[in-house]
Amino acid sequence: MGLIDIVAGAAFVACWLIYEPLLARMNGGRGHIKIDMRAVREGWVRRLLARDNRIVDSNLLGHQLSSASFFASTNLLVIAAASGLLFGGETMLGNLGGLILIAPAPVWLLEVKIAVVVVVLSLGLLDFIWAIRQLNYCLALFGAAPEPRDSQHHEAFVRATTSVLNPAYNAFNRGVRAYYFALAGAAWIVSGLAMLIAIVAAFALLVRRQTSSEAALGLREARRVLEEMQRRPD
């Protein structure tokens, strides 16, 4: 294992560990999608409690549940493929190492590189599974929501529901983020330099999409509107 492999591996671990803490500190924790979406979901639950018919809300949550299930199934297939390569024996790994684009490396190092991808995808799979379970809990909460006339219980129910809904979406987002890191980890199979470039690019892309993409700016404005509506006296 050369110096560039060590540097790339350290950069990979560092980016994995500092991503969420970095976002939490950017603009005082108010300038990214994750925080803005909390306000949007809180507004969603408030609108749900104001409606007699909650079918549309259940359908929206069911769509998210289907998305999480799709990602989990796809993730499992990719893990199976990577594991087959990892446990396929020295012949398969030797053939992989003989490809033109892949830098020469001992079999044990190729195993480590593939294992990194498998571990990252496995962590993502666990996040998707946890997201699915929490979304199912949210479906039950939507079904048990107080009627519009029971307004004295609305605020407590909003807090309780968002305390389940937000972690569910956070787990889903971590699962999706694992794909970015898995792709960067897969670049390590090519070379340490390729992985270093890939992890820096993936990290920068994730931060940009969370903080300054058109979606981020739109959600920030939506959050501002929702907060103004919440402060407005009835």
Backbone bond lengths (Angstrom), bond angles and torsions (degrees), N, CA, C in turn:
res aa  C-N    CA-C-N  psi(-1)  N-CA   C-N-CA  omega(-1)  CA-C   N-CA-C  phi
1 M - - - 1.471 - - 1.523 108.97 -
2 G 1.329 116.85 120.10 1.450 121.59 -177.96 1.517 112.87 -83.52
3 L 1.322 115.38 174.40 1.461 121.21 -179.24 1.522 111.39 -61.16
4 I 1.333 117.65 -39.26 1.457 120.58 -178.62 1.523 111.28 -64.70
5 D 1.346 117.33 -33.22 1.465 120.62 176.62 1.523 110.64 -67.09
6 I 1.329 116.20 -40.99 1.467 120.23 179.34 1.527 110.46 -65.06
7 V 1.323 116.16 -44.02 1.467 120.37 179.07 1.529 110.72 -63.07
8 A 1.332 116.22 -43.43 1.464 120.25 179.94 1.521 111.04 -64.00
9 G 1.335 116.61 -42.65 1.459 119.90 178.45 1.516 112.13 -63.35
10 A 1.347 116.39 -41.82 1.461 120.34 178.31 1.526 110.98 -64.53
11 A 1.335 116.82 -40.35 1.467 120.62 178.19 1.524 111.00 -64.12
12 F 1.324 116.66 -38.71 1.461 121.55 179.08 1.529 110.35 -61.30
13 V 1.338 115.98 -50.13 1.468 120.63 -179.44 1.527 110.48 -63.44
14 A 1.337 116.73 -41.78 1.463 120.33 -179.27 1.528 111.29 -62.65
15 C 1.324 116.93 -45.27 1.468 120.43 179.38 1.521 111.17 -63.55
16 W 1.320 116.84 -38.77 1.470 121.22 178.65 1.530 110.47 -62.21
17 L 1.330 116.52 -41.93 1.460 120.94 -173.88 1.526 113.36 -80.06
18 I 1.332 117.39 -34.12 1.469 118.91 -172.51 1.516 113.40 -94.82
19 Y 1.332 118.44 -5.68 1.465 119.44 -173.67 1.529 111.80 -58.88
20 E 1.321 117.57 -57.32 1.466 119.75 -176.94 1.529 112.38 -67.44
21 P 1.360 119.66 -44.19 1.473 118.32 175.97 1.528 113.01 -58.64
22 L 1.333 116.73 -36.25 1.463 119.78 178.83 1.519 110.94 -64.96
23 L 1.335 116.70 -45.05 1.463 119.49 178.54 1.523 111.20 -61.58
24 A 1.334 115.96 -38.55 1.463 120.02 -178.20 1.522 112.14 -64.01
25 R 1.326 116.84 -24.84 1.462 120.68 -177.84 1.526 113.31 -97.39
26 M 1.307 117.58 -9.42 1.464 119.99 -178.29 1.523 110.37 -74.79
27 N 1.330 116.51 126.23 1.471 122.49 179.36 1.522 111.87 54.68
28 G 1.322 115.57 38.30 1.457 118.94 179.16 1.507 113.62 66.69
29 G 1.343 116.93 23.33 1.455 120.50 179.45 1.510 114.00 78.27
30 R 1.330 117.97 12.57 1.466 120.66 -175.94 1.517 113.13 -114.76
31 G 1.325 117.42 5.46 1.445 118.10 -171.42 1.506 115.87 -116.97
32 H 1.341 118.42 37.69 1.460 118.55 177.66 1.524 110.61 -149.85
33 I 1.316 114.43 165.08 1.464 121.55 -170.98 1.523 112.28 -59.31
34 K 1.316 117.07 -41.90 1.467 120.13 -175.66 1.524 111.58 -55.76
35 I 1.332 116.98 -44.67 1.458 120.94 179.96 1.525 110.93 -71.95
36 D 1.322 116.59 -42.42 1.465 119.72 -179.96 1.525 111.73 -61.43
37 M 1.324 116.28 -37.81 1.463 119.64 -178.73 1.523 112.38 -68.04
38 R 1.312 117.56 -23.87 1.465 118.96 175.49 1.520 110.32 -62.60
39 A 1.335 115.93 -42.55 1.461 119.87 178.10 1.523 110.92 -66.83
40 V 1.334 116.71 -37.72 1.462 120.59 179.11 1.526 110.09 -64.56
41 R 1.326 117.10 -44.01 1.473 119.75 -179.95 1.522 111.18 -67.28
42 E 1.314 116.54 -36.83 1.463 118.95 176.20 1.524 110.16 -62.37
43 G 1.335 116.31 -42.33 1.455 119.79 175.89 1.514 112.05 -62.92
44 W 1.331 116.62 -36.47 1.466 121.26 177.75 1.527 110.38 -60.66
45 V 1.328 116.71 -48.36 1.463 119.81 -178.47 1.528 110.38 -64.23
46 R 1.317 117.24 -37.00 1.472 119.40 177.60 1.529 111.04 -63.54
47 R 1.340 117.13 -41.53 1.465 119.98 177.88 1.523 110.43 -65.95
48 L 1.330 116.40 -37.64 1.463 120.23 178.22 1.524 110.53 -58.07
49 L 1.338 116.22 -44.54 1.461 120.31 -177.80 1.522 112.36 -68.74
50 A 1.331 116.65 -20.88 1.466 120.13 179.36 1.518 112.53 -86.11
51 R 1.342 117.40 -8.52 1.468 121.53 -177.14 1.524 110.53 -103.09
52 D 1.325 115.34 143.39 1.464 119.83 172.02 1.518 110.87 -78.74
53 N 1.331 116.24 -36.57 1.464 121.42 -178.72 1.529 108.74 -98.92
54 R 1.347 116.99 114.56 1.473 121.68 -177.40 1.527 112.05 -105.07
55 I 1.329 117.69 17.14 1.466 120.25 -177.54 1.524 110.92 -62.09
56 V 1.335 116.54 -42.95 1.462 119.50 -178.52 1.525 110.91 -62.21
57 D 1.325 117.63 -36.48 1.464 121.13 179.59 1.522 111.11 -67.84
58 S 1.326 115.91 -41.67 1.463 119.72 177.54 1.522 111.15 -64.94
59 N 1.335 116.34 -37.53 1.468 119.67 178.25 1.528 111.46 -65.83
60 L 1.334 116.64 -41.10 1.463 120.34 178.44 1.524 111.19 -62.17
61 L 1.322 115.78 -44.22 1.463 119.33 179.53 1.519 110.80 -69.08
62 G 1.332 116.62 -36.31 1.457 119.99 177.11 1.515 112.15 -63.70
63 H 1.334 116.49 -35.25 1.468 120.30 176.42 1.524 110.55 -63.42
64 Q 1.332 116.80 -42.35 1.463 120.03 177.80 1.526 111.10 -64.66
65 L 1.318 116.02 -37.31 1.461 120.51 177.87 1.525 110.94 -63.80
66 S 1.328 116.61 -40.30 1.467 120.59 177.19 1.526 111.08 -65.02
67 S 1.330 116.97 -39.37 1.463 120.79 178.50 1.521 110.89 -63.25
68 A 1.329 116.39 -44.15 1.463 120.06 179.20 1.523 110.82 -63.48
69 S 1.328 116.99 -39.82 1.464 120.53 178.78 1.522 111.16 -65.34
70 F 1.333 116.63 -39.34 1.466 120.44 178.01 1.524 110.92 -62.70
71 F 1.325 116.30 -47.42 1.462 119.74 -179.97 1.525 111.08 -63.10
72 A 1.327 117.09 -39.38 1.462 120.12 179.43 1.525 110.93 -63.68
73 S 1.334 116.95 -43.21 1.467 120.54 179.32 1.526 111.10 -64.20
74 T 1.333 116.28 -44.05 1.462 120.29 178.64 1.522 111.00 -63.68
75 N 1.319 115.76 -41.46 1.458 120.98 178.69 1.520 110.93 -59.32
76 L 1.325 116.35 -42.60 1.463 120.91 -179.42 1.522 111.24 -63.42
77 L 1.326 117.04 -38.58 1.466 120.77 178.33 1.527 111.25 -65.10
78 V 1.331 116.29 -41.76 1.465 119.75 179.50 1.525 110.31 -66.72
79 I 1.326 117.10 -39.66 1.468 120.50 176.97 1.520 110.55 -61.12
80 A 1.329 116.50 -42.62 1.466 120.37 179.26 1.522 111.00 -61.99
81 A 1.331 116.71 -41.81 1.465 120.15 179.75 1.524 111.23 -65.34
82 A 1.338 116.60 -45.81 1.466 120.17 -179.86 1.524 111.16 -66.56
83 S 1.333 116.81 -37.10 1.463 119.98 178.41 1.520 111.07 -67.22
84 G 1.332 116.49 -36.84 1.464 119.79 176.41 1.512 111.47 -60.95
85 L 1.332 115.87 -38.42 1.464 119.99 176.76 1.521 110.85 -69.24
86 L 1.332 115.97 -39.61 1.463 120.50 -178.10 1.518 112.08 -66.28
87 F 1.333 116.26 -40.48 1.462 120.28 -176.50 1.528 112.39 -102.15
88 G 1.320 116.25 16.70 1.465 120.16 -179.16 1.511 114.62 -80.29
89 G 1.321 117.34 -1.82 1.463 120.04 177.88 1.519 112.35 94.81
90 E 1.324 114.89 170.96 1.462 120.68 -175.94 1.523 112.43 -66.51
91 T 1.328 116.91 -28.87 1.466 118.99 -179.02 1.522 111.03 -63.27
92 M 1.347 116.18 -47.03 1.464 119.86 -179.90 1.521 110.97 -65.51
93 L 1.328 116.57 -43.35 1.454 119.83 179.52 1.523 111.17 -67.31
94 G 1.340 115.66 -34.62 1.459 119.15 177.04 1.516 111.52 -65.32
95 N 1.331 116.04 -39.01 1.470 119.56 176.43 1.524 111.06 -64.76
96 L 1.339 115.46 -38.70 1.461 119.51 177.73 1.525 110.52 -63.27
97 G 1.322 115.95 -43.49 1.457 120.12 -179.58 1.512 113.41 -67.09
98 G 1.330 117.01 -17.64 1.454 120.03 -179.58 1.513 114.34 -85.92
99 L 1.335 117.85 -3.68 1.462 120.43 178.80 1.526 110.54 -66.58
100 I 1.317 115.40 148.87 1.467 120.90 -173.73 1.529 111.60 -62.78
101 L 1.337 117.67 -41.00 1.458 120.74 -174.12 1.520 113.42 -75.60
102 I 1.326 117.36 -14.76 1.457 121.18 -174.26 1.522 110.35 -96.00
103 A 1.335 115.63 128.42 1.459 120.38 179.72 1.525 109.72 -67.00
104 P 1.323 118.81 140.99 1.465 121.87 179.19 1.529 110.58 -56.96
105 A 1.333 115.95 134.93 1.466 120.90 -178.86 1.516 108.59 -155.83
106 P 1.335 117.88 149.75 1.461 120.36 175.96 1.523 110.89 -64.48
107 V 1.318 115.56 158.76 1.465 120.62 -176.89 1.521 111.24 -59.19
108 W 1.324 117.54 -41.23 1.470 120.02 -177.16 1.529 111.51 -62.20
109 L 1.343 116.98 -34.51 1.457 119.76 179.34 1.526 110.91 -71.89
110 L 1.330 117.04 -37.40 1.463 119.87 174.51 1.526 110.64 -61.88
111 E 1.330 116.02 -38.63 1.466 119.79 178.02 1.525 110.97 -62.94
112 V 1.325 116.48 -41.62 1.462 120.41 178.39 1.528 110.49 -62.35
113 K 1.319 116.72 -43.68 1.462 121.23 -178.38 1.525 111.40 -62.69
114 I 1.330 116.26 -43.99 1.467 119.50 179.21 1.521 110.37 -69.72
115 A 1.337 116.64 -35.99 1.462 120.35 179.20 1.523 111.15 -62.39
116 V 1.326 117.52 -35.28 1.466 120.82 177.41 1.525 110.18 -59.90
117 V 1.324 116.21 -44.41 1.468 120.56 179.06 1.525 110.41 -62.91
118 V 1.335 116.59 -43.88 1.467 120.73 -179.10 1.527 110.87 -63.39
119 V 1.324 117.28 -42.75 1.465 120.92 -179.27 1.526 110.83 -64.17
120 V 1.327 117.01 -45.08 1.466 120.57 -179.55 1.527 110.61 -62.47
121 L 1.324 116.67 -45.12 1.464 120.16 178.60 1.523 111.36 -64.97
122 S 1.326 117.33 -35.85 1.465 120.83 178.80 1.522 110.96 -65.63
123 L 1.325 116.90 -41.39 1.463 119.89 175.56 1.528 110.43 -62.34
124 G 1.330 116.20 -40.01 1.457 119.75 176.24 1.518 112.10 -62.73
125 L 1.331 116.74 -39.91 1.464 120.58 178.33 1.526 110.92 -62.08
126 L 1.325 116.88 -43.09 1.464 120.18 178.24 1.526 110.96 -61.94
127 D 1.330 116.63 -37.34 1.469 119.46 177.00 1.527 111.31 -66.16
128 F 1.325 117.39 -41.26 1.465 120.11 177.69 1.532 110.96 -62.69
129 I 1.331 116.48 -42.21 1.467 119.99 179.25 1.525 110.57 -62.10
130 W 1.328 116.64 -43.71 1.462 120.63 179.32 1.525 110.70 -66.39
131 A 1.325 117.16 -36.96 1.463 120.37 176.43 1.525 110.83 -62.54
132 I 1.330 116.71 -42.95 1.465 120.87 179.84 1.521 110.69 -61.16
133 R 1.322 116.95 -44.22 1.465 120.07 -179.86 1.526 110.90 -63.00
134 Q 1.324 116.67 -44.55 1.463 119.41 -178.77 1.526 111.75 -67.79
135 L 1.321 116.96 -35.68 1.466 119.44 176.86 1.523 110.96 -65.21
136 N 1.322 117.08 -34.52 1.465 120.07 174.28 1.521 111.07 -64.59
137 Y 1.335 116.73 -38.31 1.462 119.45 175.45 1.531 110.15 -62.40
138 C 1.333 116.09 -38.88 1.463 120.09 -179.91 1.526 111.74 -65.71
139 L 1.326 116.81 -35.98 1.466 119.43 175.87 1.521 110.75 -59.77
140 A 1.333 116.20 -41.51 1.464 119.95 177.65 1.527 110.51 -65.23
141 L 1.329 116.85 -39.52 1.465 120.10 177.94 1.523 111.40 -64.05
142 F 1.330 116.66 -40.48 1.463 119.58 177.70 1.526 110.30 -62.01
143 G 1.322 115.90 -39.92 1.458 119.36 179.68 1.516 112.77 -67.95
144 A 1.344 116.34 -28.59 1.466 120.87 -178.31 1.523 112.92 -96.06
145 A 1.319 118.09 7.99 1.466 121.62 -175.01 1.524 111.36 -61.09
146 P 1.333 117.55 141.98 1.468 120.62 177.98 1.528 111.69 -61.57
147 E 1.306 115.72 154.60 1.457 121.02 176.80 1.537 109.93 -70.69
148 P 1.347 117.14 157.90 1.472 119.56 179.40 1.527 113.44 -54.58
149 R 1.316 117.50 -32.30 1.466 120.01 -177.60 1.530 112.48 -73.55
150 D 1.337 117.64 -17.94 1.469 121.17 -179.66 1.529 110.25 -88.77
151 S 1.326 115.84 55.45 1.467 120.35 -171.65 1.523 113.14 -66.71
152 Q 1.329 118.27 -21.96 1.461 119.63 -178.61 1.526 112.29 -66.88
153 H 1.335 116.65 -17.82 1.465 120.36 -179.79 1.531 112.76 -102.04
154 H 1.310 117.46 -2.17 1.462 120.28 -171.72 1.522 113.02 -64.68
155 E 1.325 118.01 -47.60 1.467 120.18 -175.87 1.523 111.41 -62.03
156 A 1.313 116.60 -43.45 1.467 119.80 178.98 1.523 110.63 -63.87
157 F 1.336 116.27 -37.84 1.464 119.17 -179.73 1.524 111.11 -70.76
158 V 1.329 117.20 -36.31 1.470 120.19 176.59 1.518 109.92 -60.28
159 R 1.330 116.98 -46.21 1.468 120.36 179.89 1.523 111.37 -63.18
160 A 1.325 116.34 -42.89 1.465 119.74 -178.47 1.524 111.47 -66.30
161 T 1.327 116.59 -43.01 1.468 120.24 -177.01 1.525 111.62 -69.24
162 T 1.326 117.03 -44.02 1.469 118.80 179.75 1.520 111.59 -67.65
163 S 1.338 117.93 -24.61 1.467 119.92 177.19 1.520 111.55 -70.00
164 V 1.328 116.92 -15.80 1.471 121.50 173.95 1.527 110.38 -101.75
165 L 1.331 115.84 -39.57 1.467 120.72 -176.33 1.532 112.11 -66.66
166 N 1.324 117.33 -44.27 1.465 119.81 -178.62 1.528 112.82 -63.93
167 P 1.332 119.95 -47.28 1.468 118.82 176.28 1.526 113.31 -61.35
168 A 1.331 117.19 -31.35 1.466 119.78 177.79 1.523 110.65 -63.32
169 Y 1.331 116.22 -46.73 1.465 119.49 178.68 1.524 111.52 -69.86
170 N 1.327 117.24 -33.04 1.464 119.52 176.85 1.525 110.97 -63.77
171 A 1.330 116.57 -41.40 1.465 120.10 177.74 1.525 110.77 -64.28
172 F 1.332 116.53 -40.67 1.467 119.76 176.80 1.526 110.86 -61.27
173 N 1.326 116.29 -43.33 1.466 120.16 -179.93 1.524 111.65 -64.14
174 R 1.327 117.47 -37.78 1.467 119.91 177.03 1.519 110.76 -64.67
175 G 1.320 116.40 -37.47 1.457 119.65 177.57 1.514 112.04 -63.78
176 V 1.339 116.57 -42.48 1.467 120.41 177.45 1.525 110.16 -65.45
177 R 1.331 116.03 -41.08 1.465 119.64 -179.77 1.527 111.64 -62.10
178 A 1.320 116.98 -29.84 1.466 120.32 178.66 1.525 111.33 -60.85
179 Y 1.336 117.67 -29.75 1.469 120.00 177.05 1.528 110.60 -63.37
180 Y 1.316 116.83 -41.74 1.468 120.34 178.49 1.529 110.36 -60.02
181 F 1.333 115.56 -46.77 1.461 119.12 -178.21 1.525 111.38 -70.54
182 A 1.323 117.01 -33.24 1.467 119.43 177.73 1.524 110.71 -65.45
183 L 1.329 116.90 -40.04 1.465 119.95 176.99 1.525 110.90 -63.59
184 A 1.336 115.88 -40.90 1.465 119.06 177.09 1.522 110.63 -65.18
185 G 1.342 116.62 -39.55 1.459 119.89 177.66 1.513 112.17 -65.55
186 A 1.332 116.69 -35.75 1.465 120.19 178.53 1.522 111.27 -64.79
187 A 1.327 116.85 -28.59 1.469 119.93 177.80 1.523 111.44 -64.91
188 W 1.328 117.11 -21.43 1.465 120.94 177.90 1.523 110.96 -63.30
189 I 1.333 116.77 -28.75 1.464 120.45 178.29 1.521 109.97 -61.64
190 V 1.331 116.71 -32.85 1.467 120.35 177.79 1.521 109.92 -72.05
191 S 1.336 115.92 -54.78 1.464 120.59 177.55 1.518 108.98 -172.23
192 G 1.331 115.99 163.79 1.452 120.01 177.05 1.516 111.96 -63.94
193 L 1.327 117.06 -38.04 1.459 120.99 178.90 1.523 111.13 -64.40
194 A 1.335 116.19 -40.52 1.468 120.07 178.46 1.523 110.65 -61.65
195 M 1.338 116.52 -40.58 1.459 119.44 179.02 1.525 111.15 -67.23
196 L 1.320 116.94 -41.02 1.458 120.42 -179.90 1.524 110.45 -60.76
197 I 1.316 116.54 -44.74 1.465 120.70 178.03 1.527 110.41 -64.70
198 A 1.341 116.32 -42.29 1.463 120.82 -177.06 1.520 112.00 -66.22
199 I 1.334 118.01 -41.10 1.465 119.33 -177.02 1.523 110.85 -71.48
200 V 1.332 117.13 -37.62 1.467 119.68 176.56 1.531 110.01 -65.10
201 A 1.336 116.69 -42.04 1.462 120.70 179.59 1.525 111.05 -65.58
202 A 1.344 117.27 -43.33 1.463 120.83 179.63 1.524 110.97 -63.91
203 F 1.322 116.37 -42.80 1.465 121.12 -179.96 1.526 110.43 -62.73
204 A 1.334 115.79 -46.70 1.465 119.86 179.83 1.524 111.24 -63.36
205 L 1.326 116.88 -39.25 1.464 120.99 179.59 1.519 111.08 -64.75
206 L 1.338 116.70 -43.54 1.459 120.68 179.24 1.526 111.28 -62.53
207 V 1.328 116.46 -45.39 1.466 120.19 -179.59 1.526 110.53 -63.77
208 R 1.334 116.46 -43.72 1.463 119.37 -179.92 1.524 111.25 -61.98
209 R 1.328 116.89 -44.94 1.463 119.45 -178.48 1.522 111.42 -64.95
210 Q 1.321 117.21 -31.30 1.457 120.62 179.53 1.519 113.22 -77.72
211 T 1.332 117.57 -26.51 1.464 119.77 -169.89 1.523 115.52 -115.37
212 S 1.329 118.60 -34.01 1.465 118.70 -171.22 1.522 114.55 -134.97
213 S 1.327 117.81 10.24 1.460 119.57 175.66 1.528 109.53 -73.63
214 E 1.325 116.53 167.83 1.468 120.28 178.19 1.527 110.80 -61.52
215 A 1.328 116.25 -37.42 1.463 119.63 177.96 1.525 110.66 -63.29
216 A 1.341 116.73 -42.76 1.465 120.52 179.78 1.523 111.17 -62.54
217 L 1.322 116.80 -43.13 1.464 120.45 -179.88 1.526 111.18 -66.48
218 G 1.335 116.34 -39.47 1.456 119.82 178.32 1.517 112.41 -65.29
219 L 1.326 116.61 -42.23 1.462 120.42 178.86 1.524 111.43 -67.78
220 R 1.321 116.23 -33.79 1.469 119.59 177.52 1.524 110.55 -63.28
221 E 1.334 116.00 -41.40 1.461 120.07 178.00 1.526 110.73 -67.94
222 A 1.333 116.64 -39.97 1.464 120.05 177.84 1.523 110.61 -62.19
223 R 1.321 116.32 -40.04 1.465 119.72 177.56 1.520 110.79 -61.85
224 R 1.336 116.84 -42.73 1.466 120.50 179.35 1.526 110.69 -59.53
225 V 1.331 116.51 -43.80 1.465 120.87 179.75 1.526 110.76 -63.72
226 L 1.324 116.81 -44.82 1.463 120.51 -179.29 1.522 111.63 -63.68
227 E 1.323 116.74 -39.78 1.464 119.50 179.10 1.520 111.15 -67.28
228 E 1.337 117.23 -36.25 1.466 120.27 176.15 1.526 110.65 -65.65
229 M 1.327 116.34 -40.92 1.464 120.10 178.11 1.523 110.94 -62.94
230 Q 1.336 116.63 -38.19 1.451 120.71 -178.98 1.529 111.42 -68.58
231 R 1.343 116.71 -34.09 1.471 120.16 -179.86 1.522 112.31 -78.87
232 R 1.327 116.54 -20.67 1.462 120.56 -176.51 1.529 110.14 -66.36
233 P 1.313 119.35 128.64 1.468 120.68 178.50 1.518 111.03 -67.31
234 D 1.319 116.06 147.42 1.468 120.83 179.74 1.530 110.48 -68.77
